[in-house]
Amino acid sequence: MSSDSYIDLAIALGIGLLVGLQKERSDSPVAGLRTFALVSVFGAVSALISETAGPWVVVAGLLAVTTFTVMGNLMSMRGGSIDPGQTTEVAIVLTFLLGALVVIGPREGAIVLGAIVAVLLHLRDELKGWVARLSDRDVRAMMQFVVISLVVLPVLPDETYGPYDVLNPREIWWMVVLIVGLNLIGYGAFRLLGARAGTTLAGILGGVVSSTATTMSYARLAKSQEDMSRPAAAIIWIASGVVFARVLVEIAAVAPGFLATAAGPMAIMLLVFFVGAALMWRASAKTAASPLRPTNPSEMKPAMLFAALYAGVLLVVAAAQDMLGDAGLFAAAAVSGLTDMDAITLTTSQLVSRQTIDPDTGWRLILVGAMSNLLFKFALAASLGSRAIAARLALLFTIAIAAGAALIVFWP
């Protein structure tokens, strides 16, 4: 055998030991550490032999493992040990296939899957507890996301329509899937942690779910509870900073090549918000039950509204560039960024990826939208909250907007 074959066998043994370690600790009556290690190596050996004898060897090995597993179950049942679940049996078969996959390839895929299998087996009780805490509303949110991503998306035409030839239904809906997916992650995290979140975590979760909704909720809280103005301002500030991290995630998903150019200025904006949050942290330790009540982010109506908003921003940006040049682009970014940063970020990233605008103009457009968004959130906080929170946010947002303006003018 070649040296690669010995490496494959060692990796297969490691995968089997990793999965078997968890089953050994759980006192599985069917298989433990040694059995899983042997099954994984058996899969690798079968795959090595199949290189010369043919693929039937792997199939025969799989049938043999399945037969031994069934026989082991029957013997356990006769001995009075009855396990109604099938997790161990499925894990045995999968471990054999992972051992074979190490040899057949890709080797990295087998390693990653082996780790995932071990983690899933280890988190049995935690996963059951998580599922038990899910409400019908949570399950409905996940099912609606499946509809949005796997039912609606594939049937949409992949062609451009409309003025300026910029409206592609499938591409627009891809953006909907991306944003709904991000919002669903934030919604899930908030459902699990929101009620117990401290100031920092409340701000982070608020930024992931909706920084605008967070601003409205905590501004109202500060008005009803005067002593909450300082922590509420900190939470709004952190949520507003998380927007820049979200921008980077969206750019990476839509236009990876644009990320290298945009990362520097956006990272500096993140640093400004981080420093401000660190300075406020000690004085903002007090928190109350979160007033934020996020809605199901995967409802079809909000998805359709975002699709319409994104399509509208595409048209406005294309028209502004055609009629007014770069000046029109910056005006469109300022207007569209007022209430929603996702649409202008995704639109600009798409234009950069198509080479319609250059990357240096692209990140500046996004930053103009972000500065406009900060002004809008300050107006919300000032109108809905107390004078104390308005004064704090006026100073904080002035610093952030000044930093953004300096980047736009002086960044090379």
FENWOQUI-V256787 format. One record per run of one state. SS is the DSSP state (@ for helix, = for strand, . for the rest). FROM is the first residue (numbers start at 0). LEN is the number of residues. Records with the same first field share a line. If there is no record, write none. Layout:
SS: FROM-LEN + FROM-LEN
This chain:
.: 0-2 + 25-7 + 53-2 + 78-8 + 104-2 + 122-1 + 133-2 + 155-4 + 161-1 + 165-1 + 196-2 + 224-1 + 254-1 + 284-15 + 324-1 + 336-4 + 353-5 + 384-2 + 410-2
@: 2-23 + 32-21 + 55-23 + 86-18 + 106-16 + 123-10 + 135-20 + 162-3 + 168-28 + 198-26 + 225-29 + 255-29 + 299-25 + 325-11 + 340-13 + 358-26 + 386-24
=: 159-2 + 166-2
